[in-house]
Amino acid sequence: MRVLLDVTDLVEFLQRRESASGVQRVVAEVAPLLIGERGSGEAVVFDRSRGVFVLLDEAERQTLIDNGARASTSRTRDDVAVSASAMLARARSATPVFIDNSTCVVFLGALWINDALMMAARSAHLEGAAIVSLLYDLTPVMEAGHTAAVNRLFDRYLNLLLQTASRVPSISRSSRRDFEEYAQKHGIKAPPGAATGLPCGLTPKGGVTSDAPWPRPYALFVGTIEARKNHLVAFEAWRQLMADKGADNVPDLVCIGRLGWHSGEFLRRYVTTRGLDGKVSILTDSVSDAELTSFYEHCQFTVYPSRYEGWGLPVSESLAFGKVPVVADNSSLREAGGDLAVYVPTNDAEALARAIKVNVLDEGTRASLESRISVEAMATTTWDDVAAIVSQEIEQAQWRVPLFPTLELGREYVLSVSSHAPDEAYADQYLGHLTREGLTPLMRQPRIGDDGERDLEVIDAAVIGTCGSPQTWGYEIRPGHHSEFRFTRPADGELVVLVATRSMPGRASIEAGGPGGPLFEDVYLGSVITLPVGEGKQGEPAQVRLTVTDASDSIEGFLGIRSFVVLLADDAQARIVALESAAGALRQELDFIQGTRSWKVTAPLRKWKGRGA
């Protein structure tokens, strides 16, 4: 079996010159052990513009994977960022990797934040590839600390795993339990997978290797500055400690991590109190791995009051450096801290302050705990161990039969999430939304409530292809690329799929293939495409592929698709409604073209009339 290891997340992270977070740390350390001389895998990145995977060459692999963001790297961020940018630029024109039923595609990174990559994973599965994806946590499901857009993407990610993945290893037993419970709630059996555990992200070099990075005694809090990590609880605990023991008898709190989601209240208190008059400090992306190592070496202890984790690398790192971690008692944090961490109830600033005062502010008690850590905190898991478990998962991966989702006959499915309605207090705007954005493009059906978001569970499984990055209005299909519509027949008889195209100047040539027979057409952008599905019985699988063969006569060089609806072929009334809607859109487009002076917009018309482009 050919193993393709997707490193898109890591390469794009390196391009941004960011400090390694938990996910990128795992990818950076495990990927080199699965490819090259250490493993049989081949590193690939995803080209968003074309919706295809591209192989890294040997030099790129050595720079970005063998070195990259590994804790042991000697390369500078700027040096690696230049190489990452060059690699991603080359990917836009490089030969795509061929994927078939002898391929296993492995995702180690943050697959859930890239909707185009999730679509590519479904396409690879459709081509016969086995899918293996490492699961970190279910934060957007278990915790309300993310944006609505991330929550929506994460639901789509979990559906992707449940519908296509052969194996889903996880970084902890806790994450695995959460995934299985999520699957059970949705009436689906979770794909199998082992728990890997994680080692320390940073490796101590033995002894103190640098001067103290902070001028005063301090405690360390490593983690993204976001609501879930509970910096606000740590801040309040420090306020209580200062009130109880006096500021001079409390160490500083140094928070290291990039800015994340929903941290506004903590940041407001931090600014308005001037960091509790200098006792609390924030360092963001400027801290290198070498500097972080120094911060661990010289801190008195660490705190980690996070509300939910997939593992908790800062806890493992604290123990590796012989420092006592004071940790919230939830999710996977006991797996990371074992019986060597000090645990406190979640969201309880008073309990956190009390645990700090009793266990680590007293030098004798802290020294006793550190002595126990030095004896018992033997590394039970290494990156080689994690890579070995992932390799076993790959060996056990077998292709799963693709899902044909169930669609409603006559219901239009829109390939984008509906915009939120304005406040009902503004009646004119609210009415305008209900009669325009709140309706589907063809059938003019209401899109009120969460229907648009729920539709994505069906759409992600029903529309698969090489579409590039999804847009706010739908999917783009460039020449030589395709979208395949796959579903369980909702009725007996001959069916058709009506596809709404995006209105813009120009036309495109298409062809369609499937059991309903071939189709070859030139379509004006904004019109309706009718794809034949053919005869069949209700409950049988159906599919038809739409391919764009030429779009040189369009303003943007692609065909945009906005929505689709499955109808009985003889449903004349429904087809009339769809055609009338498309005609209205085309009339608006024509009015715009006739009134514009844009040379670019009118180029297709001038080309057809022989007036040059």
C-alpha positions in Angstrom: 0.0 0.0 0.0 1.3 3.5 -0.9 1.1 5.8 2.1 0.6 9.5 1.6 1.1 11.6 4.7 -0.6 15.0 4.4 1.6 17.8 5.9 -0.4 20.7 4.6 -1.2 22.0 8.1 2.5 21.9 9.1 3.8 23.6 6.0 1.2 26.4 6.2 2.0 26.8 9.9 5.7 27.1 9.0 4.9 29.7 6.4 3.2 31.9 9.0 6.3 31.8 11.3 4.2 30.9 14.3 5.2 29.2 17.6 4.4 25.5 17.6 1.1 24.7 19.3 0.1 21.2 20.5 -1.1 20.0 17.1 1.8 21.3 15.1 4.2 20.0 17.7 2.8 16.5 17.2 2.9 16.7 13.4 6.5 18.1 13.5 7.8 15.3 15.7 5.8 12.3 14.3 5.9 13.1 10.5 9.7 12.6 10.1 9.4 9.2 11.7 6.8 8.0 9.1 8.5 9.1 5.9 12.0 9.1 4.4 14.5 6.7 5.8 12.5 6.1 9.0 9.2 5.1 7.4 7.5 4.2 4.1 5.3 7.2 3.8 5.5 10.0 1.3 4.9 13.6 2.3 2.2 15.5 0.3 0.6 19.0 0.5 -2.8 20.0 -0.7 -3.0 22.6 -3.4 -6.2 24.5 -2.5 -6.5 26.2 -5.9 -6.9 22.9 -7.8 -8.1 20.5 -5.1 -5.2 18.1 -5.5 -2.3 16.6 -3.5 1.3 17.2 -4.6 4.5 15.4 -3.4 7.3 17.2 -1.6 10.7 16.8 -3.2 13.7 15.6 -1.3 15.1 19.1 -0.5 11.6 20.3 0.7 11.2 17.2 2.9 14.6 17.7 4.6 13.9 21.4 5.2 10.3 21.3 6.2 9.8 17.9 7.7 13.1 16.6 8.9 13.8 20.0 10.5 10.7 22.3 10.2 9.2 22.9 13.7 11.0 20.1 15.6 12.3 21.0 19.0 15.8 20.0 17.8 15.9 22.1 14.7 18.7 24.5 14.0 16.8 26.3 11.3 15.5 29.8 11.9 11.7 30.5 11.5 12.5 33.0 8.6 14.6 30.4 6.8 11.9 27.7 7.0 9.1 30.2 6.2 10.8 31.1 2.9 11.1 27.3 2.0 7.5 26.7 3.0 6.3 29.6 0.8 8.3 28.3 -2.2 6.9 24.8 -1.7 3.3 26.0 -1.7 3.9 28.2 -4.8 5.4 25.2 -6.6 2.4 23.1 -5.6 0.1 25.3 -7.7 1.6 23.9 -10.9 3.1 20.6 -9.9 1.9 17.2 -11.1 -0.9 15.9 -8.8 -0.5 12.6 -7.0 -2.5 9.7 -8.4 -4.8 8.2 -5.8 -6.5 4.8 -6.1 -7.4 1.7 -4.1 -3.8 0.9 -3.3 -3.4 4.2 -1.4 -3.7 5.2 2.2 -4.0 8.9 3.0 -2.9 9.9 6.5 -3.9 13.1 8.2 -1.9 14.0 11.3 -2.8 17.8 11.5 -5.7 20.1 12.0 -7.8 18.7 9.2 -11.0 20.4 10.6 -9.9 24.0 9.9 -9.6 23.4 6.2 -12.9 22.7 4.4 -11.1 22.3 1.0 -8.8 19.6 2.5 -11.8 17.8 4.0 -13.4 17.8 0.6 -10.2 16.4 -0.8 -10.2 13.6 1.8 -13.7 12.6 0.7 -12.6 12.7 -2.9 -9.6 10.5 -2.1 -11.9 8.0 -0.3 -14.2 8.0 -3.3 -11.1 7.1 -5.5 -10.6 4.0 -3.3 -8.1 5.3 -0.7 -8.2 4.2 2.9 -8.3 7.2 5.3 -6.5 7.4 8.6 -6.8 10.6 10.7 -5.3 11.3 14.1 -7.9 12.7 16.5 -6.8 15.3 19.0 -10.0 16.3 20.9 -13.6 17.4 20.5 -13.1 20.9 21.9 -15.8 22.6 19.7 -18.3 19.9 20.7 -17.4 19.7 24.4 -16.4 23.4 25.0 -18.0 26.7 23.9 -14.6 28.4 23.4 -14.5 28.6 19.6 -16.2 30.7 16.9 -19.4 29.6 15.2 -17.4 29.1 11.9 -15.0 26.7 13.7 -17.8 24.8 15.4 -19.5 24.3 12.0 -16.3 23.1 10.4 -15.6 20.7 13.3 -19.1 19.1 13.0 -18.3 18.6 9.3 -14.9 17.1 10.3 -16.5 14.6 12.7 -19.0 13.6 10.0 -16.1 13.1 7.6 -14.4 10.7 10.1 -17.6 8.8 10.8 -18.5 8.4 7.1 -15.1 7.8 5.5 -12.2 7.0 7.9 -10.9 3.5 8.2 -9.0 4.2 11.4 -9.2 7.1 13.9 -6.3 6.9 16.4 -6.5 9.5 19.2 -3.9 11.1 21.3 -5.6 10.1 24.5 -8.1 7.6 25.9 -10.3 10.6 26.9 -10.5 11.9 23.3 -11.3 8.4 22.1 -14.2 8.1 24.6 -15.6 11.5 23.6 -15.5 10.5 19.9 -17.3 7.2 20.6 -19.9 9.0 22.6 -20.4 11.5 19.8 -20.8 8.7 17.3 -23.3 6.9 19.5 -25.4 10.1 19.9 -25.6 10.3 16.1 -26.5 6.6 15.7 -23.2 5.7 14.0 -20.5 3.2 15.0 -17.2 5.0 15.4 -14.3 3.7 13.3 -11.8 1.8 15.3 -8.5 3.4 16.6 -5.9 3.2 19.4 -4.9 5.8 21.8 -1.2 6.9 21.4 -0.5 9.1 24.4 2.0 11.9 24.0 5.5 12.5 25.2 7.0 15.8 26.2 6.9 18.4 23.4 10.2 19.9 24.5 13.2 17.8 25.6 15.2 19.0 28.6 18.9 19.1 27.8 19.9 18.1 31.4 20.7 20.7 33.9 20.1 24.5 33.6 21.4 25.5 30.2 20.8 29.3 30.2 20.5 32.4 32.4 17.1 33.1 33.9 14.8 34.6 31.2 12.8 36.6 33.8 14.1 39.1 36.4 11.9 37.8 39.3 10.6 34.5 40.6 7.7 33.3 38.4 5.2 30.6 37.7 4.6 29.5 34.1 1.4 29.1 32.1 1.9 27.8 28.6 -1.0 27.7 26.2 -3.0 29.7 23.6 -4.7 32.7 25.1 -8.3 31.6 24.7 -11.3 31.1 27.0 -10.9 27.3 27.2 -7.4 27.6 28.7 -9.0 29.5 31.6 -6.4 32.4 32.0 -9.2 34.3 33.7 -9.3 31.7 36.5 -5.5 31.9 36.9 -5.7 35.7 36.9 -8.3 35.7 39.7 -6.3 33.1 41.6 -3.3 35.4 41.5 -5.4 38.4 42.7 -6.5 36.3 45.7 -3.0 35.1 46.4 -1.7 38.7 46.4 -4.5 39.8 48.7 -3.8 37.0 51.1 0.0 36.8 51.1 1.1 40.2 49.8 2.4 40.9 46.3 6.1 40.5 47.3 5.4 36.9 48.5 3.8 35.7 45.3 5.8 34.9 42.2 4.9 36.5 38.9 2.7 34.7 36.4 4.2 34.5 32.9 1.7 33.4 30.3 3.2 32.2 27.0 1.0 31.5 24.0 -0.5 33.1 20.9 -3.8 35.0 21.0 -6.8 32.8 20.4 -10.6 32.8 20.7 -12.9 34.5 23.2 -10.2 35.8 25.5 -11.7 39.3 25.7 -12.6 39.3 29.4 -9.2 38.1 30.5 -7.5 40.7 28.2 -9.7 43.5 29.5 -8.8 42.7 33.1 -5.2 42.3 32.2 -5.1 45.8 30.6 -7.2 47.6 33.1 -5.2 46.4 36.1 -1.9 46.7 34.2 -1.4 43.0 34.7 -2.2 43.2 38.4 0.4 45.9 38.6 3.0 43.9 36.8 2.5 40.5 38.5 0.9 38.9 35.4 2.6 39.1 32.0 1.8 37.8 28.5 4.3 36.8 25.9 2.8 35.7 22.5 4.5 34.6 19.2 7.9 35.9 20.0 9.0 33.0 22.2 11.2 30.4 20.4 11.6 26.8 21.5 15.0 27.6 23.0 13.5 30.4 25.0 10.5 28.3 26.1 13.0 25.7 27.4 14.7 28.3 29.4 11.4 29.5 30.9 10.6 25.9 32.0 14.0 25.4 33.5 13.8 28.5 35.7 10.2 28.6 36.7 9.1 27.7 40.3 6.1 25.7 39.1 3.5 25.7 36.3 -0.3 26.2 36.2 -2.8 24.7 33.7 -6.4 25.3 34.7 -7.8 24.4 31.2 -11.5 23.4 31.0 -10.9 20.7 28.4 -7.9 19.1 26.6 -7.1 16.3 24.2 -3.9 15.7 26.1 -2.2 18.6 27.8 1.4 18.9 26.5 2.3 21.7 28.9 1.6 19.3 31.8 3.9 16.7 30.3 6.5 19.3 29.6 6.3 20.6 33.2 7.0 17.1 34.6 9.8 16.5 32.1 11.5 19.7 33.4 11.0 18.5 37.0 8.4 21.2 37.8 5.2 20.8 39.7 2.1 21.4 37.5 -1.1 22.6 39.2 -3.8 21.4 36.9 -7.6 21.4 36.5 -9.1 17.9 37.0 -10.9 17.1 33.8 -10.8 15.4 30.4 -7.3 13.9 29.5 -5.3 16.0 32.1 -4.9 13.1 34.5 -3.4 11.0 31.6 -0.9 13.8 31.1 -0.1 14.4 34.7 -0.6 11.0 36.2 -0.3 11.0 40.0 2.5 13.6 40.0 0.4 16.7 39.2 -1.6 18.7 41.8 -5.3 18.7 40.7 -8.0 21.3 41.4 -11.7 21.5 40.5 -12.3 23.1 37.1 -13.3 26.8 37.0 -12.5 27.3 40.7 -10.1 30.2 41.2 -10.3 29.9 45.0 -9.4 26.2 44.9 -6.5 27.0 42.5 -5.2 29.7 44.8 -5.5 27.4 47.8 -3.6 24.6 46.0 -0.8 26.9 45.0 -0.5 28.3 48.5 -0.4 24.8 50.1 1.6 22.8 47.6 4.1 25.1 45.8 4.5 28.5 47.5 5.9 26.6 50.5 9.5 25.8 49.4 9.7 22.7 51.5 6.5 21.1 50.1 7.5 22.1 46.6 10.9 20.6 47.0 9.4 17.3 48.2 7.0 17.2 45.2 9.9 18.0 42.8 12.0 15.2 44.4 9.2 12.7 43.7 8.9 14.0 40.1 12.6 13.5 39.5 12.4 9.9 40.6 9.0 8.8 39.1 8.5 11.0 36.0 10.2 8.5 33.7 9.3 9.0 30.1 6.8 6.2 29.4 6.0 7.4 25.9 8.3 8.6 23.1 7.7 10.1 19.7 8.9 6.8 18.3 6.1 5.1 20.3 3.5 7.4 18.8 4.8 6.9 15.3 4.8 3.1 15.8 1.1 3.2 16.9 0.2 5.3 13.9 2.1 2.9 11.6 0.0 0.0 13.1 -3.1 1.9 12.4 -2.1 2.4 8.8 -1.3 -1.3 8.4 -4.8 -2.1 9.7 -6.6 0.5 7.5 -9.0 -1.0 5.0 -11.1 0.9 2.5 -14.7 1.6 3.5 -17.6 1.5 1.0 -18.6 5.2 0.2 -21.8 6.5 1.7 -24.7 7.4 -0.5 -26.7 10.0 1.6 -30.4 10.2 1.7 -31.9 13.3 0.0 -35.4 14.7 0.0 -37.1 14.7 -3.4 -37.7 18.3 -4.5 -35.7 19.9 -1.7 -32.9 22.3 -2.8 -29.6 21.9 -1.1 -27.4 25.0 -1.1 -23.6 24.6 -1.1 -23.0 27.4 1.4 -24.2 28.3 4.9 -27.0 30.8 4.8 -26.2 34.3 6.1 -27.7 35.2 9.5 -30.9 37.2 9.4 -30.7 40.8 10.6 -32.4 41.8 13.8 -36.2 41.6 13.5 -36.3 45.2 14.9 -35.2 46.3 11.5 -38.3 45.1 9.7 -37.3 46.3 6.2 -34.0 44.5 6.4 -35.5 41.4 7.9 -38.1 41.2 5.2 -35.5 41.7 2.5 -33.5 38.9 3.9 -36.5 36.5 4.0 -37.4 37.3 0.4 -33.8 37.2 -1.0 -30.9 35.7 0.9 -33.3 33.6 3.0 -34.5 31.7 -0.1 -32.8 29.0 -2.1 -31.6 30.1 -5.6 -33.8 27.8 -7.8 -36.9 26.6 -5.9 -37.2 29.7 -3.7 -37.6 27.6 -0.7 -37.1 29.2 2.8 -33.7 28.8 4.5 -34.8 29.7 8.0 -33.2 28.5 11.2 -30.4 25.9 11.1 -31.5 24.1 8.0 -28.6 25.4 5.9 -26.1 24.2 8.4 -27.8 20.8 8.8 -27.8 20.4 5.0 -24.0 20.4 5.0 -24.0 17.0 6.7 -25.8 15.7 3.5 -24.0 17.9 1.0 -20.5 17.0 2.2 -21.3 13.3 1.4 -23.3 14.0 -1.7 -21.1 16.5 -3.6 -17.5 15.3 -4.0 -14.8 16.3 -6.4 -11.8 18.4 -7.3 -13.5 21.8 -6.6 -10.7 23.7 -4.9 -11.5 25.8 -1.9 -15.3 26.3 -1.2 -16.4 29.9 -1.6 -19.0 31.8 0.3 -21.5 31.3 -2.6 -20.7 27.6 -3.3 -18.1 25.6 -5.2 -15.9 26.5 -8.2 -15.1 23.9 -10.9 -12.2 24.8 -13.2 -11.5 23.2 -16.6 -10.4 19.6 -16.2 -12.0 19.3 -12.8 -15.3 17.8 -11.7 -18.0 17.4 -9.1 -19.8 14.1 -8.6 -23.3 14.0 -7.2 -24.0 10.8 -5.2 -27.1 9.9 -3.3 -29.7 7.3 -2.5 -32.7 7.5 -4.9 -35.6 9.2 -3.1 -38.2 7.8 -5.5 -38.9 5.3 -8.2 -38.5 6.4 -11.8 -36.3 8.6 -13.9 -34.6 11.3 -12.0 -32.7 14.5 -12.9 -30.4 16.8 -10.9 -30.9 20.5 -11.5 -27.8 22.5 -10.6 -27.8 26.3 -10.1 -24.8 28.0 -11.5 -23.3 31.3 -10.3 -24.2 34.3 -12.3 -21.3 36.1 -13.9 -20.4 37.1 -17.5 -19.5 34.2 -19.8 -20.2 30.7 -20.6 -18.5 27.3 -20.0 -18.5 23.9 -21.7 -19.5 20.9 -19.7 -20.0 17.2 -20.0 -21.7 14.8 -17.7 -21.6 11.1 -17.3 -23.5 8.5 -15.4 -26.2 5.8 -15.7 -28.5 8.5 -17.1 -26.3 8.8 -20.2 -23.8 11.4 -21.5 -24.4 15.1 -21.7 -22.4 17.7 -23.7 -23.4 21.4 -23.4 -22.3 25.0 -23.5 -24.0 26.8 -20.6 -24.3 30.5 -19.8 -23.1 31.2 -16.3 -26.2 31.8 -14.1 -28.4 29.3 -16.0 -29.6 25.9 -14.8 -27.8 22.6 -15.7 -30.0 19.5 -15.9 -28.0 16.4 -15.2 -29.7 13.0 -16.2 -29.6 10.4 -13.5 -31.7 7.7 -15.3 -34.2 5.1 -14.2 -34.1 3.3 -10.9 -35.8 2.1 -7.8 -36.2 4.1 -4.5 -33.3 3.2 -2.1 -30.8 2.4 -4.9 -27.6 4.4 -5.2 -27.4 7.0 -7.9 -24.6 9.2 -9.2 -23.7 11.6 -12.0 -20.4 13.4 -12.6 -20.3 17.0 -13.9 -17.0 18.0 -15.6 -16.0 21.4 -16.9 -14.1 21.0 -20.2 -13.6 24.7 -21.1 -14.2 28.1 -19.3 -12.1 30.4 -21.4 -15.2 32.4 -22.4 -15.9 33.3 -18.8 -14.7 36.3 -16.8 -13.1 34.2 -14.0 -12.2 31.0 -15.8 -14.4 28.6 -13.9 -18.0 27.4 -13.5 -19.5 28.2 -10.1 -22.2 25.9 -8.7 -24.5 27.2 -5.9 -27.1 24.5 -5.2 -28.8 21.4 -6.5 -32.1 19.7 -6.3 -33.2 16.1 -7.3 -36.5 15.9 -9.2 -38.5 13.4 -11.1 -37.7 13.9 -14.8 -41.4 14.5 -15.6 -41.9 17.1 -12.8 -42.5 20.0 -15.3 -43.9 22.4 -12.7 -40.8 22.2 -10.5 -38.5 22.6 -13.5 -40.4 25.7 -14.6 -40.0 27.3 -11.2 -36.2 26.6 -11.3 -35.9 28.0 -14.9 -37.9 31.1 -14.0 -35.6 31.8 -11.1 -32.5 31.3 -13.2 -34.0 33.6 -15.9 -34.5 36.3 -13.3 -30.8 36.0 -12.2 -29.7 36.2 -15.8 -31.8 39.3 -16.5 -30.1 41.0 -13.5 -26.7 39.9 -14.8 -27.5 41.3 -18.3 -28.6 44.6 -16.8 -25.4 44.8 -14.9 -23.3 44.1 -18.0 -25.1 46.6 -20.1 -24.6 49.3 -17.5 -21.0 48.6 -16.6 -17.9 50.2 -18.1 -15.6 47.5 -16.8 -13.3 46.2 -19.5 -12.9 42.9 -17.7 -16.6 42.3 -17.2 -17.5 42.9 -20.9 -14.5 40.9 -22.2 -16.5 37.7 -22.9 -19.1 39.7 -24.9 -16.5 41.5 -27.0 -14.7 38.2 -27.6 -17.9 36.6 -29.0 -18.6 39.5 -31.2 -15.0 39.5 -32.6 -14.0 42.8 -31.0 -11.0 41.5 -29.2 -10.5 40.8 -25.6 
